[in-house]
Amino acid sequence: MDPTPVELKKLEGENALLIGWDDGQRRRYTYGELRKACPCVTCRNEKKQAAADPVKLPILTPLEAQPVQVDKMSLAGNYAYRITFSDGHNTGLFTFEHLRELGEVVE
């Protein structure tokens, strides 16, 4: 059976969160890393378009130009989190499997 989260907390002053897994592993995730790794269709399409035209510069709204924060995380079934970011984005489901591929292991 795949590992599941048993601990979730914001790391104050770090713009990051910590997830503890039931196999004892703990991983640190920056908010920016999570936002860039959003698996939703819209984000995947934006990444494809950026790769197809790498010299095209995106136009950002003032909100998008701010450092991203995680405003909310909620369970989606028993396999994923839905993350709401400070830029309003909340359509990606971050499966536990995907989250284990991200972040860095901490002691």
ABEGO torsion letter per residue (X at the ends): XBBBBABBBBBBGAGBBBBBBAAGBBBBBBAAAAAAABABAAAAAAAAAAAABAABBBBBBAAAABBBBBABBBBBEAABBBBBBAAGBAABBBBAAAAAABEBBBX
